[in-house]
């Protein structure tokens, strides 16, 4: 990889991480009648698909089981959802929406659509399709991301030798130096 390609890669990486951080920061500032946007996602999913297993919600919405538990605790405390055990398998906990939850969601159903339009306003259909393809590729690239980096960190600990790489570009590529590598912000 030449220097110019590496600079483009670093810039793309930095902008991607900045976008994700900014989105999470903005998203986390929003509450709708005391419910966060991720909580609204849960209500939307239940309305669209019916009662949900907590583990399935975590998987499908890309939340940890702890985050799903905290979100569902808040939804239940406000009387918007109810947990119940599956009759044929008492170990399985299902989350359903209450009438109060349906009313609250109906009042605020325009927020999800506005969220999407705010994020992607001004893009043509072709640009949106291209972005979708890019996001799908990044999602595929994220498979095994943490395991690969953890293995590299473990390997680095086992092999405590100084890097024997001759040129700076190769060090940057491997993440050993450079002001714009993943850990430099």
QUIURTA-V225498 format. One record per residue. N is the residue number from 1. RES is the residue in three letters. SS is DSSP state (@ for helix, = for strand, . for the rest). NEAR is the number of other C-alpha atoms within 8 Angstrom. Layout:
n=N res=RES ss=SS near=NEAR
n=N res=RES ss=SS near=NEAR
This chain:
n=1 res=UNK ss=. near=4
n=2 res=UNK ss=. near=6
n=3 res=UNK ss=@ near=7
n=4 res=UNK ss=@ near=6
n=5 res=UNK ss=@ near=8
n=6 res=UNK ss=@ near=11
n=7 res=UNK ss=@ near=8
n=8 res=UNK ss=@ near=8
n=9 res=UNK ss=@ near=8
n=10 res=UNK ss=@ near=10
n=11 res=UNK ss=@ near=8
n=12 res=UNK ss=@ near=8
n=13 res=UNK ss=@ near=9
n=14 res=UNK ss=@ near=10
n=15 res=UNK ss=@ near=8
n=16 res=UNK ss=@ near=8
n=17 res=UNK ss=@ near=8
n=18 res=UNK ss=@ near=8
n=19 res=UNK ss=@ near=8
n=20 res=UNK ss=@ near=8
n=21 res=UNK ss=@ near=8
n=22 res=UNK ss=@ near=8
n=23 res=UNK ss=@ near=8
n=24 res=UNK ss=@ near=8
n=25 res=UNK ss=@ near=8
n=26 res=UNK ss=@ near=8
n=27 res=UNK ss=@ near=8
n=28 res=UNK ss=@ near=9
n=29 res=UNK ss=. near=6
n=30 res=UNK ss=. near=8
n=31 res=UNK ss== near=9
n=32 res=UNK ss== near=9
n=33 res=UNK ss=. near=4
n=34 res=UNK ss=. near=5
n=35 res=UNK ss== near=10
n=36 res=UNK ss== near=10
n=37 res=UNK ss=@ near=11
n=38 res=UNK ss=@ near=7
n=39 res=UNK ss=@ near=11
n=40 res=UNK ss=@ near=11
n=41 res=UNK ss=@ near=8
n=42 res=UNK ss=@ near=9
n=43 res=UNK ss=@ near=12
n=44 res=UNK ss=@ near=9
n=45 res=UNK ss=@ near=9
n=46 res=UNK ss=@ near=13
n=47 res=UNK ss=@ near=10
n=48 res=UNK ss=@ near=6
n=49 res=UNK ss=@ near=7
n=50 res=UNK ss=. near=8
n=51 res=UNK ss=. near=10
n=52 res=UNK ss== near=11
n=53 res=UNK ss== near=10
n=54 res=UNK ss=@ near=12
n=55 res=UNK ss=@ near=7
n=56 res=UNK ss=@ near=8
n=57 res=UNK ss=@ near=13
n=58 res=UNK ss=@ near=13
n=59 res=UNK ss=@ near=9
n=60 res=UNK ss=@ near=7
n=61 res=UNK ss=@ near=6
n=62 res=UNK ss=. near=7
n=63 res=UNK ss=. near=10
n=64 res=UNK ss=. near=8
n=65 res=UNK ss=@ near=9
n=66 res=UNK ss=@ near=6
n=67 res=UNK ss=@ near=9
n=68 res=UNK ss=@ near=12
n=69 res=UNK ss=@ near=9
n=70 res=UNK ss=@ near=8
n=71 res=UNK ss=@ near=10
n=72 res=UNK ss=@ near=10
n=73 res=UNK ss=@ near=8
n=74 res=UNK ss=@ near=9
n=75 res=UNK ss=@ near=12
n=76 res=UNK ss=@ near=11
n=77 res=UNK ss=@ near=7
n=78 res=UNK ss=. near=7
n=79 res=UNK ss=. near=10
n=80 res=UNK ss=. near=14
n=81 res=UNK ss== near=13
n=82 res=UNK ss== near=10
n=83 res=UNK ss== near=9
n=84 res=UNK ss== near=8
n=85 res=UNK ss== near=10
n=86 res=UNK ss== near=10
n=87 res=UNK ss=. near=5
n=88 res=UNK ss=. near=4
n=89 res=UNK ss== near=7
n=90 res=UNK ss== near=8
n=91 res=UNK ss== near=6
n=92 res=UNK ss== near=8
n=93 res=UNK ss== near=11
n=94 res=UNK ss== near=12
n=95 res=UNK ss== near=13
n=96 res=UNK ss== near=12
n=97 res=UNK ss== near=13
n=98 res=UNK ss=. near=10
n=99 res=UNK ss=@ near=7
n=100 res=UNK ss=@ near=8
n=101 res=UNK ss=@ near=12
n=102 res=UNK ss=@ near=12
n=103 res=UNK ss=@ near=8
n=104 res=UNK ss=@ near=9
n=105 res=UNK ss=@ near=11
n=106 res=UNK ss=@ near=7
n=107 res=UNK ss=@ near=7
n=108 res=UNK ss=. near=8
n=109 res=UNK ss=. near=8
n=110 res=UNK ss=@ near=7
n=111 res=UNK ss=@ near=7
n=112 res=UNK ss=@ near=7
n=113 res=UNK ss=@ near=8
n=114 res=UNK ss=@ near=8
n=115 res=UNK ss=@ near=8
n=116 res=UNK ss=@ near=8
n=117 res=UNK ss=@ near=8
n=118 res=UNK ss=@ near=7
n=119 res=UNK ss=@ near=6
n=120 res=UNK ss=@ near=8
n=121 res=UNK ss=. near=6
n=122 res=UNK ss=. near=4
n=123 res=UNK ss=. near=8
n=124 res=UNK ss=. near=6
n=125 res=UNK ss=@ near=6
n=126 res=UNK ss=@ near=7
n=127 res=UNK ss=@ near=8
n=128 res=UNK ss=@ near=10
n=129 res=UNK ss=@ near=8
n=130 res=UNK ss=@ near=8
n=131 res=UNK ss=@ near=8
n=132 res=UNK ss=@ near=8
n=133 res=UNK ss=@ near=8
n=134 res=UNK ss=@ near=8
n=135 res=UNK ss=@ near=8
n=136 res=UNK ss=@ near=8
n=137 res=UNK ss=@ near=8
n=138 res=UNK ss=@ near=8
n=139 res=UNK ss=@ near=8
n=140 res=UNK ss=@ near=7
n=141 res=UNK ss=@ near=8
n=142 res=UNK ss=@ near=8
n=143 res=UNK ss=. near=6
n=144 res=UNK ss=. near=7
n=145 res=UNK ss=@ near=8
n=146 res=UNK ss=@ near=7
n=147 res=UNK ss=@ near=7
n=148 res=UNK ss=@ near=8
n=149 res=UNK ss=@ near=8
n=150 res=UNK ss=@ near=8
n=151 res=UNK ss=@ near=8
n=152 res=UNK ss=@ near=8
n=153 res=UNK ss=@ near=8
n=154 res=UNK ss=@ near=8
n=155 res=UNK ss=@ near=8
n=156 res=UNK ss=@ near=8
n=157 res=UNK ss=@ near=7
n=158 res=UNK ss=@ near=6
n=159 res=UNK ss=. near=6
n=160 res=UNK ss=. near=6
n=161 res=UNK ss=. near=4
n=162 res=UNK ss=. near=4
n=163 res=UNK ss=. near=4
n=164 res=UNK ss=. near=4
n=165 res=UNK ss=. near=7
n=166 res=UNK ss=. near=5
n=167 res=UNK ss=. near=6
n=168 res=UNK ss=@ near=8
n=169 res=UNK ss=@ near=9
n=170 res=UNK ss=@ near=9
n=171 res=UNK ss=@ near=12
n=172 res=UNK ss=@ near=11
n=173 res=UNK ss=@ near=8
n=174 res=UNK ss=@ near=6
n=175 res=UNK ss=. near=9
n=176 res=UNK ss=. near=7
n=177 res=UNK ss=. near=8
n=178 res=UNK ss=. near=8
n=179 res=UNK ss=. near=5
n=180 res=UNK ss=. near=9
n=181 res=UNK ss=. near=10
n=182 res=UNK ss=. near=8
n=183 res=UNK ss=. near=5
n=184 res=UNK ss=. near=6
n=185 res=UNK ss=. near=4
